[in-house]
Amino acid sequence: MSSISKAARQLRILNRCKNSLLNVRFFSDSTLPRQPISSAATDSSPNPDQLKKNAVPSSLKHPELAKFSAIADTWWDSEGPFKPLHVMNPTRLAFIRSTLCRHFRKDPYCARPFEGLNIVDVGCGGGILSEPLARMGATVTGIDAVEKNIKIARLHADLDPETSNIEYCCTTAEKLVEEQRNFDVVIALEVIEHVADPAEFCKSLAALTVTDGATVISTINRSMRAYATAIVAAEYILNWLPKGTHQWSSFLTPEELVLILQRASIDVKEMAGFVYNPLRGRWSLSTDISVNFITFGTKNSQ
Ligand SMILES: C[S@@+](CC[C@H](N)C(=O)[O-])C[C@H]1O[C@@H](n2cnc3c(N)ncnc32)[C@H](O)[C@@H]1O
């Protein structure tokens, strides 16, 4: 490819990125125009020949999985290595509750707003997100590539009748695609920075989402601020996370994530940042997406 056509191609990509972000609505609790309720029944199943043709490579990055396996016993220790996720949970659930209720026309103020929704929690770890989703009425499948995580998740969910019906499975998104599973909602929080190929991973998440269903992803921005806070401060100064938990080069910028999702037929409709208030010891939703951010997208019919 000549350098001129390469430059033209890069310019086109940048413009598409810019347009995607301009179309994204930053998260707020105001009411959006209502959208039709999605249903697994309306989604056509892929035919087996197509699946073979589109077979995706594995998303597994084994050194990453080994790190999670080594600390699997600590998932439910709210003061342990997963403390940041425990502390962040109410804030990310607020985003999920609000965006899903708007999209699926559910009442966000009722006790079980996700009744009737089929949700897969990809990279569920010990189930700290899967459980509240089940308590909010969703039919939840939690999958993780680490067997120990799934064992811990199963044991913990069985302690409560409201969560004991969660289906946990040690598998990957791409394997579920091969099994032709699909869901109203596909969630992957803090996982994409640990996979081998984020674009392929997003294609699998999209293939698992029914047309007009929702895909929610959270991750860390590849910014200097994220390097300073999510790696240097969290891993080396405050010891919130084991050293080496994150690689800065594996982070994605919001523009990159929007573009990758767009190519996988997911239109990102809302985005929010998470900011930490050290005085209150709490996270809150913000328009500041410079470090931690979360996206809500819907699958288009292409
Ligand atoms: C940081 S944890 C996030 C856990 C959970 N999503 C949460 O936010 O509470 C990342 C999880 O993703 C899992 N994981 C990493 N790569 C994966 C893959 N390719 N497929 C499935 N799970 C994966 C890890 O085993 C780990 O449990």
Ligand as a Chemical Component Dictionary entry (heavy atoms), coordinates in Angstrom:
data_LIG
# 
_chem_comp.id                   LIG 
_chem_comp.type                 NON-POLYMER 
_chem_comp.pdbx_formal_charge   0 
_chem_comp.three_letter_code    LIG 
# 
loop_
_chem_comp_atom.comp_id 
_chem_comp_atom.atom_id 
_chem_comp_atom.alt_atom_id 
_chem_comp_atom.type_symbol 
_chem_comp_atom.charge 
_chem_comp_atom.model_Cartn_x 
_chem_comp_atom.model_Cartn_y 
_chem_comp_atom.model_Cartn_z 
_chem_comp_atom.pdbx_ordinal 
LIG C1  C1  C 0  -10.812 -7.913  36.563 1  
LIG S1  S1  S 1  -11.718 -9.369  36.554 2  
LIG C2  C2  C 0  -13.340 -8.727  36.371 3  
LIG C3  C3  C 0  -14.382 -9.609  36.997 4  
LIG C4  C4  C 0  -15.822 -9.133  36.849 5  
LIG N1  N1  N 0  -16.178 -8.893  35.486 6  
LIG C5  C5  C 0  -16.064 -7.901  37.653 7  
LIG O1  O1  O 0  -15.893 -6.803  37.127 8  
LIG O2  O2  O -1 -16.404 -8.028  38.823 9  
LIG C6  C6  C 0  -11.410 -10.093 34.961 10 
LIG C7  C7  C 0  -11.997 -11.473 34.827 11 
LIG O3  O3  O 0  -12.001 -11.839 33.451 12 
LIG C8  C8  C 0  -11.629 -13.203 33.344 13 
LIG N2  N2  N 0  -11.121 -13.382 31.979 14 
LIG C9  C9  C 0  -10.002 -12.875 31.437 15 
LIG N3  N3  N 0  -9.912  -13.215 30.132 16 
LIG C10 C10 C 0  -11.032 -13.915 29.848 17 
LIG C11 C11 C 0  -11.534 -14.497 28.654 18 
LIG N4  N4  N 0  -10.856 -14.431 27.508 19 
LIG N5  N5  N 0  -12.721 -15.132 28.703 20 
LIG C12 C12 C 0  -13.409 -15.210 29.869 21 
LIG N6  N6  N 0  -12.969 -14.680 31.032 22 
LIG C13 C13 C 0  -11.803 -14.025 31.019 23 
LIG C14 C14 C 0  -10.616 -13.396 34.445 24 
LIG O4  O4  O 0  -10.476 -14.740 34.810 25 
LIG C15 C15 C 0  -11.207 -12.538 35.557 26 
LIG O5  O5  O 0  -12.077 -13.270 36.379 27 
# 
loop_
_chem_comp_bond.comp_id 
_chem_comp_bond.atom_id_1 
_chem_comp_bond.atom_id_2 
_chem_comp_bond.value_order 
_chem_comp_bond.pdbx_ordinal 
LIG C1  S1  SING 1  
LIG S1  C2  SING 2  
LIG S1  C6  SING 3  
LIG C2  C3  SING 4  
LIG C3  C4  SING 5  
LIG C4  N1  SING 6  
LIG C4  C5  SING 7  
LIG C5  O1  DOUB 8  
LIG C5  O2  SING 9  
LIG C6  C7  SING 10 
LIG C7  O3  SING 11 
LIG C7  C15 SING 12 
LIG O3  C8  SING 13 
LIG C8  N2  SING 14 
LIG C8  C14 SING 15 
LIG N2  C9  SING 16 
LIG N2  C13 SING 17 
LIG C9  N3  DOUB 18 
LIG N3  C10 SING 19 
LIG C10 C11 SING 20 
LIG C10 C13 DOUB 21 
LIG C11 N4  SING 22 
LIG C11 N5  DOUB 23 
LIG N5  C12 SING 24 
LIG C12 N6  DOUB 25 
LIG N6  C13 SING 26 
LIG C14 O4  SING 27 
LIG C14 C15 SING 28 
LIG C15 O5  SING 29 
# 
